[in-house]
């Protein structure tokens, strides 16, 4: 979130994949909310680690969100 809100911050500048355009707080909150919903859904699917993610799960989540 810090990298999206303040890409010029001293803690963010050295990060190789940091987002370089500052985003509005509302946008960051929306992205964080979606990530929270995704992880909650993964827990409901009994996924215990990100290494278990595959295309099938991602497509199922997208279908769920539609």
C-alpha distances in whole Angstrom, upper triangle without the diagonal:
4,5,5,6,8,10,13,12,14,12,10,14,15,13,15,13,10,10,12,12,10,9,11,9,11,10,7,9,11,9,8,12,13,12,13,16,17,17,19,21,21,22,25,26,27,24,24,22,20,23,25,23,25,26,28,25,23,25,26,23,23,26,25,23,25
4,5,5,6,7,10,8,11,9,7,11,13,11,14,13,9,10,11,12,9,10,11,10,13,13,9,12,14,13,12,15,17,15,17,20,20,20,22,25,25,26,29,30,30,27,27,24,23,25,28,26,28,29,31,28,26,29,30,26,26,30,29,26,29
4,6,5,5,8,8,10,8,6,8,11,9,11,9,6,6,8,9,8,9,12,12,15,13,10,13,15,13,13,17,17,16,18,21,21,21,24,25,25,27,29,30,30,28,27,24,22,25,27,25,27,27,30,28,25,28,29,26,26,30,29,26,29
4,6,6,10,10,13,12,9,11,14,12,13,11,8,6,7,7,5,6,8,9,11,9,7,11,12,10,11,14,15,14,17,19,19,20,23,24,24,26,29,29,30,28,27,25,22,25,27,25,26,27,29,27,24,26,28,24,24,27,27,24,26
4,6,9,9,13,12,10,12,15,14,16,14,11,9,9,8,5,5,7,7,10,9,7,10,13,12,12,15,17,16,18,21,21,22,24,26,27,28,30,32,32,30,30,28,25,28,30,28,30,30,32,30,27,29,30,27,26,30,29,26,28
4,5,6,9,10,8,9,13,12,15,14,10,9,8,8,6,8,10,10,14,13,11,14,17,15,16,19,20,20,21,24,25,25,27,29,29,31,33,34,35,32,32,29,27,30,32,30,32,32,35,32,29,32,33,30,29,33,32,29,32
4,6,9,9,6,7,10,10,11,11,7,7,5,6,6,9,12,13,16,15,13,16,18,16,17,20,21,20,22,25,25,25,28,30,30,31,34,34,35,32,32,29,26,29,31,29,30,31,34,31,29,31,33,30,29,33,33,30,32
4,6,8,7,6,10,11,13,13,10,10,8,9,9,12,15,16,19,18,16,19,21,20,20,24,25,24,26,29,29,29,31,33,33,35,37,38,38,36,35,32,30,32,34,32,34,34,37,35,32,35,37,34,33,37,36,34,36
4,5,5,6,9,10,14,14,11,12,11,12,11,14,15,16,19,19,16,19,22,20,20,23,25,23,25,28,28,28,30,33,32,33,36,37,37,35,33,31,29,31,34,32,34,35,37,35,33,35,37,34,33,37,37,34,36
4,5,5,8,10,13,14,12,14,13,15,14,17,19,19,23,22,19,22,25,23,22,26,27,25,27,30,30,29,32,34,34,35,38,39,38,35,34,31,29,31,34,33,35,36,39,37,34,37,39,36,36,39,39,36,39
4,6,7,8,12,13,10,13,13,15,15,17,19,19,22,21,18,20,23,21,20,24,25,23,24,27,27,26,29,31,30,31,35,35,35,32,30,28,26,28,31,30,32,33,36,34,31,35,36,33,33,37,36,34,37
4,6,5,9,9,7,9,9,12,12,14,17,17,20,18,16,19,21,18,18,22,23,21,22,26,25,25,28,30,29,30,33,34,34,31,29,26,24,26,29,28,30,31,33,31,29,32,33,30,30,34,34,31,34
4,6,8,10,8,10,9,12,13,16,19,19,22,21,18,22,23,21,21,25,25,24,26,29,28,28,31,33,32,33,36,37,37,33,32,29,27,28,31,30,31,32,35,33,31,34,36,33,33,36,36,34,36
4,6,9,8,11,11,15,16,19,22,22,25,23,21,24,25,23,23,26,27,24,26,30,28,28,31,33,31,33,36,36,36,32,31,28,25,27,30,29,30,32,35,33,31,34,36,33,33,37,37,35,37
4,6,5,9,10,14,15,17,20,21,23,21,18,21,23,20,19,23,23,21,23,26,25,24,28,29,28,29,33,32,32,29,28,24,22,23,26,25,27,28,31,29,27,30,32,29,29,33,33,31,34
4,6,9,10,14,16,18,21,22,25,22,20,23,24,20,21,24,24,21,24,27,25,25,28,29,28,30,33,32,32,29,28,24,22,22,26,24,25,26,30,28,26,29,31,29,29,32,33,31,33
4,6,9,12,14,15,19,20,22,19,17,20,20,17,18,21,20,18,21,24,22,22,25,26,25,27,30,29,30,26,26,22,19,20,23,21,22,23,26,25,22,25,28,25,25,29,29,27,29
4,6,9,11,12,16,17,19,16,14,17,18,15,16,19,19,17,20,23,21,22,25,26,25,27,30,30,30,27,27,23,21,22,25,23,24,25,28,26,23,26,28,26,25,29,29,27,29
4,6,8,9,13,14,16,13,12,15,16,13,15,18,18,16,19,22,21,21,25,26,25,28,30,30,31,28,28,25,22,24,26,23,25,25,28,26,23,25,27,25,24,27,28,25,27
4,7,9,13,15,17,15,14,17,18,16,18,21,21,20,23,25,24,25,28,29,29,31,34,34,35,32,31,29,26,27,30,27,28,28,31,30,26,28,31,28,27,31,31,28,30
4,6,10,13,15,12,12,16,16,15,17,20,20,20,22,24,24,25,28,29,29,32,34,34,35,33,33,30,27,29,31,28,29,29,32,30,27,28,31,28,26,30,30,27,28
4,7,9,12,10,10,13,15,14,15,18,19,19,21,23,24,25,27,29,29,31,33,34,35,32,32,30,27,30,32,29,30,30,33,31,27,29,31,28,27,30,30,27,28
4,6,8,6,7,10,11,11,13,15,16,16,19,20,21,22,25,26,27,29,31,31,33,31,31,29,26,29,31,28,29,28,31,29,25,27,29,25,24,27,27,24,25
4,5,5,6,9,10,11,13,14,16,17,19,20,21,23,25,26,27,29,31,32,33,32,32,30,28,31,32,29,31,30,32,30,27,28,29,26,25,28,27,23,25
4,5,5,6,9,10,10,12,14,15,16,18,20,21,22,24,26,27,29,30,32,30,30,29,27,30,31,29,30,30,32,29,26,28,29,25,24,27,26,23,25
4,5,5,6,9,10,10,12,14,15,16,18,20,21,22,24,26,27,29,30,29,30,29,27,30,31,28,29,29,30,28,25,26,27,23,22,25,23,20,22
4,5,5,6,9,10,11,12,14,15,17,19,20,21,23,25,26,27,29,27,28,27,24,27,28,25,27,26,27,25,22,23,24,21,20,22,22,18,20
4,5,5,6,9,10,11,12,14,15,17,18,20,21,23,24,26,27,25,26,24,22,25,26,24,25,25,27,24,21,23,24,21,20,23,22,19,21
4,5,5,6,9,10,10,12,14,15,16,18,20,21,23,24,26,24,25,24,22,26,26,24,26,26,27,24,21,23,24,20,19,22,21,18,20
4,5,5,6,9,10,11,12,14,15,16,18,20,21,23,24,23,24,23,21,25,25,22,24,23,24,22,19,20,21,17,16,19,18,14,16
4,5,5,6,9,10,11,12,14,15,16,18,20,21,23,21,22,20,18,22,22,19,21,21,22,19,16,18,19,15,15,18,17,14,16
4,5,5,6,9,10,11,12,14,15,17,18,20,21,19,20,19,17,21,21,19,21,22,23,20,17,20,20,16,16,20,18,15,18
4,5,5,6,9,10,11,12,14,15,17,18,20,19,20,19,18,22,22,19,21,22,22,19,17,19,18,15,15,18,16,13,16
4,5,5,6,9,10,10,12,14,15,16,18,17,19,18,16,20,19,17,18,18,19,16,13,15,15,11,11,14,13,10,13
4,5,5,6,9,10,10,12,14,15,17,15,16,15,13,16,17,14,16,17,18,15,13,15,15,12,12,16,14,12,15
4,5,5,6,9,10,11,12,14,15,14,15,15,14,18,17,16,18,19,19,16,15,17,16,13,14,17,14,13,17
4,6,5,6,9,10,11,12,14,14,15,16,15,18,17,15,17,18,17,14,13,15,13,10,12,14,11,9,13
4,5,5,6,9,10,11,12,11,13,13,11,15,14,12,14,14,14,11,9,12,11,7,10,12,10,9,13
4,5,5,6,9,10,11,9,10,10,10,13,13,11,14,16,15,12,11,14,13,10,13,15,13,13,17
4,5,5,6,9,10,10,11,12,13,16,15,14,17,18,17,13,13,16,14,11,14,15,12,12,16
4,5,5,6,9,9,11,13,13,16,14,12,14,15,14,10,11,13,10,8,11,12,9,10,14
4,5,5,6,5,8,9,9,12,10,9,12,13,12,8,10,12,10,8,12,14,11,13,16
4,5,5,6,7,9,11,14,12,12,15,17,15,12,13,16,14,12,15,17,14,15,19
4,5,8,10,13,14,16,14,14,16,17,15,12,14,15,12,11,15,15,12,14,17
4,6,9,11,12,14,11,11,13,14,12,9,12,13,10,10,14,14,12,14,17
4,6,9,11,13,10,11,14,16,14,11,14,16,14,13,17,18,16,18,21
4,6,8,9,7,8,11,14,13,10,12,15,13,12,16,17,16,17,21
4,7,9,8,10,13,16,16,13,15,18,17,16,19,21,19,20,24
4,5,6,8,11,15,15,12,14,17,17,16,19,21,20,21,24
4,5,5,9,12,13,11,11,15,15,14,17,19,19,19,22
4,6,8,12,13,12,13,16,16,16,19,21,21,22,24
4,6,10,10,9,11,14,14,14,17,18,18,20,22
4,7,8,6,7,11,11,11,13,15,16,17,19
4,5,6,6,9,10,11,13,14,16,17,19
4,5,5,6,8,10,11,12,14,15,17
4,6,5,6,9,10,11,12,14,16
4,5,5,6,9,10,10,12,14
4,5,5,6,9,10,11,13
4,5,5,6,9,10,11
4,5,5,6,9,10
4,5,5,6,9
4,5,5,6
4,5,5
4,6
4
